[in-house]
């Protein structure tokens, strides 16, 4: 069973970022705001780079993915300290 399927079975209220299943690292508990699916930012950008340059992928990710808010269950994206 995939990580997405495992998470969806246990937390049916969460939302997933389309196309980034291979970047799922788990779930995040957001103190009083519920649970969200957590993704690795670098992995998301590498997935996008299958169809665009690195610069285009970063720009697309920052604007269209990080900038998207779809309510309390909006996914979260994890960055390593050197990526901040």
HELIX and SHEET records of a PDB file:
HELIX    1   1 UNK A    3  UNK A   10  1                                   8    
HELIX    2   2 UNK A   21  UNK A   23  5                                   3    
HELIX    3   3 UNK A   41  UNK A   48  1                                   8    
HELIX    4   4 UNK A   54  UNK A   60  1                                   7    
HELIX    5   5 UNK A   61  UNK A   66  3                                   6    
HELIX    6   6 UNK A   81  UNK A   83  5                                   3    
SHEET    1   A 3 UNK A  24  UNK A  29  0                                        
SHEET    2   A 3 UNK A  35  UNK A  40 -1                                        
SHEET    3   A 3 UNK A  76  UNK A  78  1                                        
END                                                                             
